[in-house]
Amino acid sequence: MQASLRMRPDRLVLGEVRRPREAETLFEALQTGHSVYSTMHANSARQRVRRLTEAPFSIPGIEVESIDVVLTQFRDRRTNRRRTFEIAEIELGNQNGSVALNTLYRWRVREDDWLKVSSSGRVAEELNLHTGMTQKEIDADLLERVSVLDYLQQHNWSSMEQVGSIMKAYYANKDELLR
């Protein structure tokens, strides 16, 4: 991790967190202020937080708050497809030291659709802090991104190369790509 931090990366990708030492590495990376992506087995965001804060990990709640968003996936046993089941954000500053979650979206299996459970508080605040975007601008930006994802889906573009080329084009010249 020290060698990768010297390269000043925008993002760090860590492997799966299964043991206390791996969790320690995850939180060291998070404390550097970098975006960090990692995986951990759990059936829900709440279970994941419980695993981190209880033995054998025993990560203090104040450190767990350095995680912004928790995404939980599962395999639909009927269709054998992997689905994102839940998206939650970790709320900041709980008085009693426990970790609070704000579930944003939950997958409705029967409808094969998303249910918006609540609005973002923390992520929207941090986007505003670091980009100056208002909630209205964040919502418009998300709609643009949805249109790009819809395009990819309609044209059945799912390979890493296809998605990567669209992402590169989006960040290089978003207006041209959207046209």
Summary of the structure (lengths in Angstrom):
residues: 179
radius of gyration: 17.9
end to end distance: 40.6
largest distance: 52.2
contacts: 420
relative contact order: 0.07
helix: 44%
strand: 23%
